[in-house]
């Protein structure tokens, strides 16, 4: 159940939230770092 929820969140994140994979993480603003961290957290929970 939990894993399915996180997999659904990953799909929603990919569709809605912007991707920052081409940018240098040190040059991102605070809100961009927060989005990047959230996306990473959801992805790791979906893969566990």
C-alpha positions as semicolon CSV with decimal commas, in nm:
position;residue;x (nm);y (nm);z (nm)
1;X;0,000;0,000;0,000
2;X;0,269;0,247;0,104
3;X;0,492;0,157;-0,190
4;X;0,205;0,200;-0,436
5;X;0,132;0,544;-0,289
6;X;0,491;0,656;-0,337
7;X;0,500;0,518;-0,693
8;X;0,190;0,722;-0,771
9;X;0,356;1,030;-0,617
10;X;0,661;0,977;-0,838
11;X;0,441;0,976;-1,149
12;X;0,262;1,291;-1,033
13;X;0,594;1,462;-0,955
14;X;0,731;1,378;-1,300
15;X;0,424;1,526;-1,465
16;X;0,386;1,840;-1,253
17;X;0,710;1,943;-1,088
18;X;1,003;2,078;-1,290
19;X;1,317;1,870;-1,330
20;X;1,651;2,012;-1,218
21;X;1,875;1,725;-1,328
22;X;2,068;1,938;-1,582
23;X;2,149;2,214;-1,336
24;X;2,429;2,232;-1,081
25;X;2,275;2,169;-0,734
26;X;2,501;2,434;-0,579
27;X;2,350;2,704;-0,801
28;X;1,986;2,626;-0,723
29;X;1,774;2,858;-0,510
30;X;1,629;2,743;-0,178
31;X;1,287;2,650;-0,318
32;X;1,450;2,460;-0,607
33;X;1,662;2,265;-0,357
34;X;1,349;2,189;-0,156
35;X;1,173;2,051;-0,465
36;X;1,480;1,848;-0,558
37;X;1,502;1,705;-0,205
38;X;1,132;1,620;-0,200
39;X;1,153;1,443;-0,537
40;X;1,458;1,246;-0,418
41;X;1,285;1,149;-0,092
42;X;0,972;1,025;-0,272
43;X;1,181;0,834;-0,527
44;X;1,384;0,654;-0,259
45;X;1,066;0,560;-0,071
46;X;0,914;0,423;-0,392
47;X;1,220;0,208;-0,463
48;X;1,246;0,054;-0,114
